[in-house]
Amino acid sequence: MRVNWNPDDLLAAKAENLGSKKQSSSHKELEKAAQEFEALFVQMLLSEMRRTVPDNDLLGDRRAEKLFQSLLDQELAVNSSQAQSLGLAKLIYEQMSRYLPDEKE
């Protein structure tokens, strides 16, 4: 039995779920959405960079290696967005938070 599964769909599905949720004015949710967007961007960047490297059939079938690389790319993307290594999430948050009402505690 063959299963068609693309690990790149995981972060994309999270982003679609965030878009379909009702709009909220929470700064924490905006920060989380910005981090997830940065993670999605970094994952797409890594997968596109890997496509530029030519395939080598020296070791034979590489399906398991490609699956591992895509999962590794996803983890690297999530970890880098949480550590704010690119700063894209911070910029998105700063730009979008201007449109949110002030939180009253």
Secondary structure, 3 states (H helix, E strand, C coil): CCCCCCCCHHHHHHHHHHHHCCCCCCHHHHHHHHHHHHHHHHHHHHHHHHHCCCCCCCCCCCHHHHHHHHHHHHHHHHHHHHCCCCCHHHHHHHHHHHHCCCCCC
